[in-house]
């Protein structure tokens, strides 16, 4: 049985051999480019407008037009119920071999580097630039316009509000380096003895 026949038998939408889109995924095709060998799971929403709003002088919000695209590299896996917005003026880009777990949100204009793993429930706000080979922990939050260097590790539940250097490990509610957390722990525990 060919992959195409298998996809049809399993009621999967089949695109660009051998990419597979599972039933229930929503892809705004005019705004999205998907390279080969990708897997898009059920409930994913790809290429729709993000939450881009500004305010008039009187405070009334207005929507910023989204005219960019969503560009997805090859060998990418996008989990169930994950949402990835198209770019506003530029593009949102997902590099090659990126694996995105279920229920992740990636806002407009983000660039996710090759071989990066993004775990369930992560929220990546607009215009985040992420290097290659990163690991983004479950439930973490990354503030807009943050740069994350190659090979960085963002721990489970971390709140990242400033740039992360290449190779750094960030964890905790305040998104601190592991070294800073150890020093604080030693200070607190050492001072109490």
TIPA-477323 format. One line per field, with one value per residue: residue number from 1; residue in one letter; x, z, y of N, C-alpha, C in turn. Coordinates in Angstrom, 1 decimal. Layout:
seq: c(NUM; ...)
type: c(A; ...)
n_xx: c(X; ...)
n_zz: c(Z; ...)
n_yy: c(Y; ...)
ca_xx: c(X; ...)
ca_zz: c(Z; ...)
ca_yy: c(Y; ...)
c_xx: c(X; ...)
c_zz: c(Z; ...)
c_yy: c(Y; ...)
% end
This chain:
seq: c(1; 2; 3; 4; 5; 6; 7; 8; 9; 10; 11; 12; 13; 14; 15; 16; 17; 18; 19; 20; 21; 22; 23; 24; 25; 26; 27; 28; 29; 30; 31; 32; 33; 34; 35; 36; 37; 38; 39; 40; 41; 42; 43; 44; 45; 46; 47; 48; 49; 50; 51; 52; 53; 54; 55; 56; 57; 58; 59; 60; 61; 62; 63; 64; 65; 66; 67; 68; 69; 70; 71; 72; 73; 74; 75; 76; 77; 78; 79; 80; 81; 82; 83; 84; 85; 86; 87; 88; 89; 90; 91; 92; 93; 94; 95; 96; 97; 98; 99; 100; 101; 102; 103; 104; 105; 106; 107; 108; 109; 110; 111; 112; 113; 114; 115; 116; 117; 118; 119; 120; 121; 122; 123; 124; 125; 126; 127; 128; 129; 130; 131; 132; 133; 134; 135; 136; 137; 138; 139; 140; 141; 142; 143; 144; 145; 146; 147; 148; 149; 150; 151; 152; 153; 154; 155; 156; 157; 158; 159; 160; 161; 162; 163; 164; 165; 166; 167; 168; 169; 170; 171; 172; 173; 174; 175; 176; 177; 178; 179; 180; 181; 182; 183; 184; 185; 186; 187; 188; 189; 190; 191; 192; 193)
type: c(X; X; X; X; X; X; X; X; X; X; X; X; X; X; X; X; X; X; X; X; X; X; X; X; X; X; X; X; X; X; X; X; X; X; X; X; X; X; X; X; X; X; X; X; X; X; X; X; X; X; X; X; X; X; X; X; X; X; X; X; X; X; X; X; X; X; X; X; X; X; X; X; X; X; X; X; X; X; X; X; X; X; X; X; X; X; X; X; X; X; X; X; X; X; X; X; X; X; X; X; X; X; X; X; X; X; X; X; X; X; X; X; X; X; X; X; X; X; X; X; X; X; X; X; X; X; X; X; X; X; X; X; X; X; X; X; X; X; X; X; X; X; X; X; X; X; X; X; X; X; X; X; X; X; X; X; X; X; X; X; X; X; X; X; X; X; X; X; X; X; X; X; X; X; X; X; X; X; X; X; X; X; X; X; X; X; X; X; X; X; X; X; X)
n_xx: c(0.8; 0.6; 1.8; 0.0; -2.3; -2.7; -3.1; -5.5; -7.2; -7.1; -8.6; -7.2; -6.1; -4.1; -1.0; 1.6; 3.6; 5.7; 3.9; 1.5; -1.8; -3.9; -7.4; -9.6; -7.7; -7.0; -6.1; -5.1; -4.7; -4.0; -2.2; -0.1; 2.8; 4.0; 6.6; 8.1; 7.3; 6.0; 3.9; 0.7; -1.3; -4.7; -7.0; -5.1; -4.4; -3.4; -1.8; -3.7; -4.8; -3.0; -3.2; -2.9; -3.1; -3.4; -3.7; -5.9; -5.5; -7.5; -7.8; -9.2; -9.1; -7.6; -7.3; -4.2; -3.3; -2.6; -0.4; 1.7; 3.1; 2.9; 5.6; 6.6; 9.1; 10.8; 10.1; 8.7; 6.7; 3.5; 1.6; -1.6; -4.3; -2.7; -1.8; -0.6; 0.2; 0.0; 2.4; 2.7; 3.7; 6.2; 7.2; 6.0; 8.1; 8.9; 11.4; 13.4; 12.9; 11.7; 9.8; 6.7; 4.7; 1.4; -1.2; 0.2; 1.0; 2.0; 2.8; 2.4; 5.0; 7.1; 10.3; 11.4; 14.1; 15.9; 15.6; 14.4; 12.6; 9.4; 7.4; 4.3; 1.6; 3.2; 3.6; 4.3; 5.0; 4.5; 7.0; 9.2; 12.5; 14.1; 16.8; 18.6; 18.2; 16.9; 15.2; 12.1; 10.3; 7.3; 4.4; 5.6; 6.1; 6.9; 7.9; 7.0; 9.2; 11.6; 14.8; 16.2; 19.0; 20.9; 20.6; 19.6; 17.9; 14.7; 13.1; 10.3; 7.3; 8.6; 8.9; 9.8; 11.2; 13.2; 16.1; 17.7; 20.8; 22.8; 23.0; 22.2; 20.5; 17.3; 15.0; 12.1; 9.6; 10.4; 12.0; 14.9; 18.5; 19.9; 22.2; 22.0; 19.7; 20.7; 22.7; 21.1; 19.6; 21.6; 22.4; 20.1; 19.6; 22.1; 22.3; 20.5; 21.3)
n_zz: c(0.0; -0.9; 0.5; -0.1; -0.7; 1.9; 3.4; 2.2; 3.0; 5.7; 6.0; 5.7; 4.7; 1.9; 0.9; -1.1; -1.6; 0.7; 2.6; 5.2; 6.1; 8.8; 9.3; 10.1; 10.5; 9.9; 7.2; 5.8; 2.8; 0.9; 2.2; 3.2; 3.0; 2.6; 3.0; 1.9; 3.4; 5.9; 8.8; 9.8; 12.5; 13.7; 14.2; 14.1; 13.3; 10.7; 9.4; 9.6; 10.5; 13.1; 16.4; 15.9; 16.8; 17.1; 18.6; 18.0; 18.3; 20.0; 21.6; 20.6; 19.5; 16.5; 13.8; 12.6; 9.3; 8.0; 5.8; 5.3; 5.1; 6.1; 6.3; 6.1; 6.8; 5.7; 6.9; 9.2; 12.1; 13.3; 16.1; 17.4; 17.7; 17.6; 17.0; 14.5; 13.4; 10.4; 9.0; 9.6; 8.0; 7.1; 7.0; 8.9; 10.0; 10.0; 10.6; 9.1; 10.1; 12.6; 15.5; 16.8; 19.5; 20.8; 21.2; 21.1; 20.7; 18.2; 17.4; 15.0; 12.7; 13.8; 13.9; 13.8; 14.4; 12.7; 13.6; 16.2; 19.2; 20.4; 23.1; 24.5; 25.0; 25.0; 24.6; 22.2; 21.7; 19.4; 16.8; 17.7; 17.6; 17.1; 17.5; 16.1; 17.0; 19.6; 22.7; 23.9; 26.7; 28.1; 28.5; 28.7; 28.4; 26.1; 25.7; 23.3; 20.6; 21.6; 21.5; 21.0; 21.4; 19.5; 20.4; 23.0; 26.0; 27.3; 30.2; 31.7; 32.1; 32.2; 32.2; 29.8; 29.4; 28.3; 26.1; 25.3; 25.6; 23.3; 23.9; 26.6; 29.6; 30.7; 33.4; 35.5; 37.1; 36.7; 34.6; 34.8; 34.6; 35.0; 36.6; 38.0; 39.5; 41.1; 42.6; 44.1; 45.5; 47.0; 48.5; 50.0; 51.4; 52.6; 54.2; 56.1; 57.8)
n_yy: c(-1.2; 2.2; 5.4; 7.4; 5.9; 4.8; 7.2; 8.1; 6.0; 6.3; 8.6; 11.0; 14.2; 14.7; 16.0; 17.5; 15.1; 13.6; 14.8; 15.1; 16.0; 16.0; 15.2; 17.9; 19.9; 23.4; 25.3; 28.2; 28.5; 30.5; 31.9; 30.4; 28.3; 25.1; 22.9; 19.7; 16.5; 17.0; 17.0; 17.7; 18.0; 17.2; 19.8; 21.9; 25.3; 27.2; 30.0; 32.1; 35.5; 37.2; 38.6; 41.3; 44.5; 48.0; 51.3; 54.1; 57.7; 58.4; 56.2; 54.0; 50.7; 49.4; 47.1; 45.8; 45.3; 42.0; 41.0; 39.3; 36.0; 32.5; 30.4; 27.2; 24.9; 21.8; 18.5; 19.1; 18.9; 19.6; 20.0; 18.8; 21.1; 23.4; 26.7; 28.9; 32.0; 34.0; 36.3; 39.9; 42.3; 41.2; 37.7; 34.8; 32.3; 28.9; 26.7; 24.0; 20.6; 21.2; 20.5; 20.7; 20.6; 19.7; 22.1; 24.6; 28.1; 30.3; 33.4; 36.2; 37.0; 35.6; 33.8; 30.6; 28.6; 26.0; 22.5; 22.9; 22.2; 22.5; 22.4; 21.2; 23.6; 25.9; 29.5; 31.8; 35.0; 37.8; 38.4; 37.1; 36.0; 33.1; 30.9; 28.1; 24.6; 24.8; 24.2; 24.4; 24.6; 23.0; 24.9; 27.4; 30.9; 33.4; 36.6; 39.2; 40.2; 39.1; 37.8; 34.6; 32.7; 30.3; 26.8; 27.3; 26.6; 26.5; 26.3; 24.4; 26.1; 28.6; 32.2; 34.3; 37.3; 38.8; 38.9; 35.8; 34.3; 32.4; 28.9; 29.1; 28.2; 28.7; 29.2; 29.0; 31.2; 33.8; 33.6; 33.1; 32.5; 29.2; 29.2; 31.7; 31.0; 28.8; 30.2; 32.0; 30.1; 28.8; 31.1; 31.7; 29.2; 28.8; 31.0; 30.5; 28.5)
ca_xx: c(0.0; 1.4; 1.5; -1.2; -3.5; -2.9; -3.7; -6.9; -7.9; -7.3; -9.3; -6.3; -5.9; -2.7; -0.4; 3.0; 4.2; 4.8; 3.3; 0.1; -2.6; -5.0; -8.7; -9.9; -6.7; -7.5; -5.0; -5.4; -3.8; -3.4; -1.2; 0.8; 3.6; 4.4; 7.5; 7.8; 7.5; 5.4; 2.7; -0.1; -2.3; -6.0; -7.3; -4.2; -4.9; -2.2; -1.9; -4.7; -4.3; -2.7; -4.0; -2.2; -3.9; -2.8; -4.8; -6.0; -5.2; -8.6; -7.8; -10.0; -8.2; -7.8; -6.5; -3.1; -3.5; -1.7; -0.2; 2.7; 2.8; 3.5; 6.4; 6.9; 10.1; 10.5; 10.2; 8.1; 5.5; 2.8; 0.7; -3.1; -4.8; -1.7; -2.1; 0.5; -0.3; 0.8; 3.1; 2.0; 4.3; 7.1; 6.6; 6.3; 8.9; 9.2; 12.6; 13.4; 13.0; 11.1; 8.7; 5.8; 3.7; 0.0; -1.7; 1.2; 0.6; 3.1; 2.2; 2.9; 6.4; 8.2; 11.2; 11.8; 15.2; 15.9; 15.8; 13.9; 11.5; 8.5; 6.6; 2.8; 1.2; 4.0; 3.1; 5.4; 4.4; 5.0; 8.3; 10.3; 13.6; 14.6; 17.8; 18.5; 18.4; 16.4; 14.2; 11.2; 9.5; 5.9; 3.7; 6.4; 5.6; 8.0; 7.4; 7.2; 10.4; 12.7; 15.8; 16.7; 20.1; 21.1; 20.8; 19.0; 16.9; 13.7; 12.4; 8.9; 6.7; 9.4; 8.4; 11.0; 10.9; 14.4; 16.9; 18.4; 22.0; 23.0; 23.4; 21.8; 19.3; 16.4; 13.9; 11.4; 8.6; 11.0; 12.9; 16.3; 19.4; 20.0; 23.3; 21.4; 18.8; 21.5; 23.3; 20.1; 19.3; 22.7; 22.4; 19.0; 19.8; 23.3; 22.1; 19.5; 22.0)
ca_zz: c(0.0; -0.9; 1.5; -0.6; -0.4; 3.4; 3.8; 1.8; 3.8; 7.1; 5.9; 5.9; 3.5; 1.5; 0.1; -1.4; -1.2; 1.5; 3.7; 5.6; 6.9; 9.3; 9.2; 11.1; 10.5; 9.1; 6.6; 4.9; 1.7; 0.2; 3.1; 3.8; 2.1; 3.4; 2.3; 1.9; 4.6; 7.1; 9.4; 10.5; 13.2; 13.8; 15.0; 13.9; 12.5; 10.2; 8.4; 9.8; 11.1; 14.5; 17.2; 15.6; 17.0; 17.7; 19.1; 17.5; 19.3; 21.0; 22.3; 20.0; 18.8; 15.1; 13.3; 11.6; 8.2; 7.9; 4.4; 5.2; 4.9; 7.0; 5.6; 6.9; 6.1; 5.5; 8.0; 10.3; 12.7; 14.0; 16.9; 17.5; 18.3; 17.6; 16.1; 14.0; 12.7; 9.3; 9.3; 9.3; 6.7; 6.8; 7.1; 10.0; 9.4; 10.8; 10.0; 8.8; 11.2; 13.8; 16.0; 17.6; 20.2; 20.8; 21.9; 21.1; 20.0; 17.7; 16.9; 13.7; 12.5; 14.5; 13.1; 14.6; 13.8; 12.4; 14.7; 17.5; 19.8; 21.2; 23.9; 24.7; 25.8; 24.9; 23.9; 21.7; 21.2; 18.0; 16.4; 18.5; 16.7; 17.8; 16.8; 15.8; 18.1; 20.9; 23.4; 24.5; 27.6; 28.2; 29.3; 28.9; 27.8; 25.6; 25.3; 22.0; 20.2; 22.3; 20.7; 21.7; 20.7; 19.1; 21.5; 24.3; 26.7; 28.1; 31.1; 31.8; 32.8; 32.3; 31.6; 29.2; 29.0; 27.7; 25.2; 25.9; 24.8; 22.8; 24.8; 28.0; 30.1; 31.5; 34.1; 36.6; 36.8; 36.3; 33.5; 35.2; 34.2; 36.1; 37.4; 39.0; 40.5; 42.0; 43.5; 45.0; 46.4; 48.0; 49.4; 50.9; 52.2; 53.3; 55.2; 57.2; 58.6)
ca_yy: c(0.0; 3.4; 6.3; 8.0; 5.0; 4.8; 8.5; 8.1; 5.0; 6.8; 9.8; 12.1; 15.0; 14.4; 17.1; 17.4; 13.9; 12.8; 15.5; 14.6; 16.9; 15.2; 15.9; 19.0; 21.0; 24.5; 25.9; 29.3; 28.2; 31.6; 32.6; 29.3; 27.5; 23.9; 22.1; 18.3; 15.6; 17.6; 16.4; 18.7; 17.2; 17.6; 21.0; 23.0; 26.4; 27.7; 31.1; 33.1; 36.7; 37.2; 39.5; 42.6; 45.7; 49.3; 52.2; 55.4; 58.7; 58.4; 54.9; 53.0; 49.8; 49.1; 45.9; 46.0; 44.3; 41.0; 40.7; 38.4; 34.6; 31.5; 29.6; 26.0; 24.1; 20.4; 17.6; 19.8; 18.3; 20.6; 19.2; 19.1; 22.4; 24.4; 27.9; 29.6; 33.1; 34.5; 37.5; 41.1; 42.7; 40.1; 36.3; 33.9; 31.2; 27.7; 26.1; 22.6; 19.7; 21.7; 19.7; 21.5; 19.7; 20.1; 23.3; 25.7; 29.3; 31.0; 34.7; 36.7; 37.5; 34.8; 33.0; 29.5; 28.0; 24.6; 21.5; 23.3; 21.4; 23.3; 21.5; 21.5; 24.8; 27.1; 30.7; 32.6; 36.2; 38.2; 38.9; 36.4; 35.4; 31.9; 30.2; 26.6; 23.6; 25.2; 23.4; 25.3; 23.8; 23.0; 25.9; 28.6; 32.1; 34.2; 37.9; 39.7; 40.8; 38.5; 37.0; 33.4; 32.2; 28.8; 25.9; 27.7; 25.7; 27.3; 25.3; 24.3; 27.2; 29.8; 33.4; 34.9; 38.7; 39.5; 38.1; 34.6; 34.1; 31.0; 27.9; 29.4; 27.5; 29.6; 28.5; 29.6; 32.2; 35.1; 33.4; 33.3; 31.5; 28.2; 29.7; 32.6; 30.3; 28.1; 31.1; 32.4; 29.0; 28.7; 32.2; 31.5; 28.0; 29.0; 32.0; 30.0; 27.5)
c_xx: c(0.9; 1.0; 0.2; -2.4; -3.8; -3.6; -5.2; -7.7; -8.1; -8.0; -8.4; -6.2; -4.4; -2.2; 1.0; 3.8; 5.5; 4.3; 1.9; -0.5; -3.8; -6.3; -8.9; -8.8; -7.3; -6.2; -5.5; -4.4; -3.2; -2.3; -0.1; 1.5; 4.2; 5.3; 7.2; 8.0; 7.1; 4.2; 2.0; -1.3; -3.7; -6.2; -6.3; -4.8; -3.6; -2.5; -3.0; -4.1; -4.0; -3.5; -3.4; -3.2; -3.1; -4.0; -4.7; -5.7; -6.3; -8.7; -8.5; -9.0; -8.6; -6.8; -5.4; -3.3; -2.3; -1.5; 1.0; 2.2; 3.3; 4.3; 6.9; 8.0; 9.8; 10.7; 9.7; 6.9; 4.8; 1.6; -0.8; -3.4; -3.7; -2.1; -0.8; 0.0; 0.6; 1.5; 2.3; 2.5; 5.3; 6.4; 6.8; 7.0; 9.2; 10.3; 12.4; 13.5; 12.5; 9.9; 8.0; 4.8; 2.3; -0.2; -0.7; 0.6; 1.9; 2.5; 2.9; 4.3; 7.5; 9.0; 11.7; 12.9; 15.1; 16.1; 15.3; 12.7; 10.7; 7.4; 5.2; 2.6; 2.1; 3.3; 4.2; 4.8; 5.1; 6.4; 9.4; 11.2; 14.3; 15.6; 17.6; 18.7; 18.0; 15.4; 13.4; 10.2; 8.0; 5.4; 4.5; 5.8; 6.8; 7.4; 7.8; 8.6; 11.6; 13.5; 16.3; 17.8; 20.1; 21.3; 20.3; 18.0; 16.0; 12.9; 10.9; 8.3; 7.4; 8.7; 9.6; 10.6; 12.1; 15.2; 17.6; 19.6; 22.1; 23.5; 22.9; 20.6; 18.5; 15.3; 13.2; 10.4; 9.2; 12.0; 14.4; 17.2; 19.5; 21.1; 22.8; 20.5; 19.6; 22.2; 22.3; 19.7; 20.4; 22.7; 21.3; 19.2; 21.0; 23.1; 21.2; 20.2; 22.7)
c_zz: c(0.0; 0.2; 1.2; -0.3; 1.1; 3.9; 3.4; 2.7; 5.2; 7.1; 6.1; 4.6; 3.1; 0.6; -0.1; -0.9; -0.5; 2.7; 4.0; 6.5; 7.4; 9.3; 10.4; 11.2; 9.5; 8.6; 5.6; 3.8; 1.0; 1.0; 3.6; 2.7; 3.0; 2.5; 2.5; 3.3; 5.9; 7.6; 10.2; 11.1; 13.3; 14.7; 14.8; 13.1; 12.1; 9.2; 8.5; 10.4; 12.6; 15.2; 17.0; 15.7; 17.5; 18.1; 18.3; 18.6; 20.4; 21.8; 21.7; 19.2; 17.3; 14.7; 12.4; 10.5; 8.2; 6.4; 4.2; 5.1; 6.1; 6.1; 6.5; 6.1; 6.0; 6.8; 9.3; 10.8; 13.5; 14.8; 16.8; 18.2; 18.4; 16.6; 15.8; 13.1; 11.5; 9.8; 9.0; 8.0; 6.2; 7.0; 8.5; 9.4; 10.4; 10.0; 9.7; 10.1; 12.6; 14.2; 17.0; 18.2; 20.1; 21.6; 22.1; 20.3; 19.6; 17.0; 15.6; 13.8; 13.2; 13.5; 14.1; 13.8; 13.6; 13.6; 16.1; 17.9; 20.6; 21.8; 24.2; 25.5; 25.8; 24.2; 23.5; 21.0; 19.9; 17.9; 17.2; 17.4; 17.5; 16.9; 16.6; 17.1; 19.5; 21.4; 24.2; 25.4; 27.6; 29.0; 29.5; 28.1; 27.4; 25.1; 23.9; 21.8; 21.0; 21.3; 21.5; 20.8; 20.4; 20.4; 22.8; 24.7; 27.6; 28.9; 31.2; 32.6; 32.9; 31.7; 31.1; 28.7; 28.5; 26.9; 26.0; 25.0; 24.3; 23.9; 26.3; 28.3; 31.0; 32.1; 35.1; 36.2; 36.3; 35.1; 33.7; 34.7; 35.4; 37.0; 38.5; 40.0; 41.5; 43.0; 44.5; 46.0; 47.4; 49.0; 50.5; 51.9; 53.1; 54.4; 56.3; 58.0; 59.8)
c_yy: c(1.2; 4.4; 7.1; 7.2; 4.9; 6.1; 8.5; 7.1; 5.5; 8.2; 11.0; 12.9; 14.9; 15.5; 16.8; 16.2; 14.1; 13.5; 15.0; 15.7; 16.1; 15.9; 16.9; 20.0; 22.1; 25.2; 27.0; 29.3; 29.4; 32.3; 31.6; 28.6; 26.3; 23.1; 20.6; 17.6; 16.2; 16.8; 17.4; 17.9; 17.9; 18.9; 22.1; 24.1; 27.2; 28.9; 32.1; 34.4; 36.5; 38.3; 41.0; 43.8; 46.8; 50.1; 53.5; 56.4; 58.7; 57.1; 53.8; 52.0; 49.6; 47.9; 46.3; 44.9; 43.3; 40.6; 39.7; 37.0; 33.8; 30.5; 28.5; 25.2; 22.7; 19.6; 18.2; 19.0; 19.4; 19.8; 19.7; 20.4; 23.5; 25.5; 28.6; 30.7; 33.5; 35.8; 38.8; 41.7; 41.7; 38.7; 35.8; 32.7; 30.1; 26.9; 24.6; 21.8; 20.2; 20.8; 20.5; 20.6; 20.3; 21.4; 24.4; 26.9; 30.0; 32.2; 35.1; 37.1; 36.7; 34.0; 31.9; 28.7; 26.5; 23.7; 21.9; 22.5; 22.4; 22.4; 22.1; 22.8; 26.0; 28.2; 31.5; 33.8; 36.7; 38.7; 38.3; 35.8; 34.3; 31.2; 28.8; 25.8; 24.0; 24.2; 24.3; 24.5; 24.0; 24.2; 27.2; 29.7; 33.0; 35.5; 38.3; 40.3; 40.3; 37.7; 35.8; 32.8; 30.7; 28.0; 26.2; 26.7; 26.6; 26.3; 25.4; 25.4; 28.5; 31.0; 34.2; 36.3; 39.4; 38.4; 37.0; 34.3; 32.6; 30.1; 28.1; 28.5; 28.5; 28.8; 29.4; 30.7; 33.5; 34.8; 33.7; 32.2; 30.5; 28.6; 30.7; 32.0; 29.5; 29.0; 31.7; 31.3; 28.8; 29.8; 32.0; 30.4; 28.2; 29.9; 31.6; 28.9; 28.0)
% end
